[in-house]
Amino acid sequence: MDTTFALQALSLKYVNDNYKSIGVKVENVPYELDEQVARYKLQSLGINIDSLTPAQVDYLDSWNLND
């Protein structure tokens, strides 16, 4: 539940900071907030995840799923 509450709190802050550009509608939680909460949770458990190298990012970005 701690991750759920953290995501809700960060989402409320996001809405408060961006309400003028969001408008009145249902908005998905930005991926960056979800990832931030996940990293905080893993960090609290003493777990770190690797970051992709620039070459790995380029490779992943090169895939075109529409072909």
N, C-alpha and C positions, 0 to 999 in steps of 0.2 A: 504494500500500500504506500510505502514511502516514495517509490518512484512515481506512482500515480499522482500523489499530492504534489510532488516536486514539478511534474509536468503541468499540472493544473495551475500552480502558482506562476511558473514561467510563462505559460500561455496567457494568463490574465495580465501579466506585466507587458507582454507583447501587444495584446489588444489595447491596453491603456496607452502604450507608447505610439501605436499606429492606427488608432481608431479613425482618424480623418481619412487616411488612404484606404482603409478596409471597407468602411461604410457599414450599413446594416445588412448583414447576411451571415450565413453559416460559413465559417472559414476552417480549413484543415490546419492542424498544427504544423508549423513549418518544420521541415526535416531537421534543420539545424538545432532546434530546441529539443527535439526527440533525441538526437544524437548527443547533445550536451548532457541531458539527464542520464542517458545510458553510460556515458563516460564517468560522470560523477558517481554513479552507483558502483561501477566496476572499481573505480579508484578507492571508494570506501571499503571495498572488500580486498584491497591490496592487489588488484588485477589491472594490468596495463595492456592495451592492445596496440599493435603496430600500426604505423601510418604507411600508406602506400608510397612507393618511390615515384618520382616523376615519370619514369619509364612505365611503371605499372598503370599509372593514371592515363597516360597516352594510349596504352594498349586497350584499356577498358573503354576509353572514349572513342576508339577506332571502330568498335562494333556498331553496325547499323542493323537494328532488329527489324527494320521495314523492308529489307531486301528479300 
